[in-house]
Amino acid sequence: MALPAYRGLLRAARIAFQGDERVLNAARASIRHGFSVNASLQPNDPELPGAIKHAEEVAAILRQNIVQGKKEGDRYKLRIHENTERGDNDTVKFPGGETVKIDGKTCADR
């Protein structure tokens, strides 16, 4: 149970931080530390499923929501990969052409 979560987390870090060795090494060290802290959990420990679920959720966030940017001149080039979540902003679309207001203002007012 824990080994697939560990491997999945390492894979997700490799995908998210590809090409950035410093950050990738820090992520690997953090993953190793997190799993070594929980290494003493027994298979029947009630905390074990929560720890595994946490690792799986972190892996999903790394795979789907982390995008690297590299500055090229005065712009940033984003490294978007096949696992990157691409939303369609359904949460801000309203029927009838209504606009989203935050604090009573629209984007045009800011």
Secondary structure, 3 states (H helix, E strand, C coil): CHHHHHHHHHHHHHHHCCCCHHHHHHHHHHHHHHHHHCCCCCCCCCCHHHHHHHHHHHHHHHHHHCCEEEEECCEEEEECCCCCCCCCCHHHCCHHHCCCCECCECHHHC
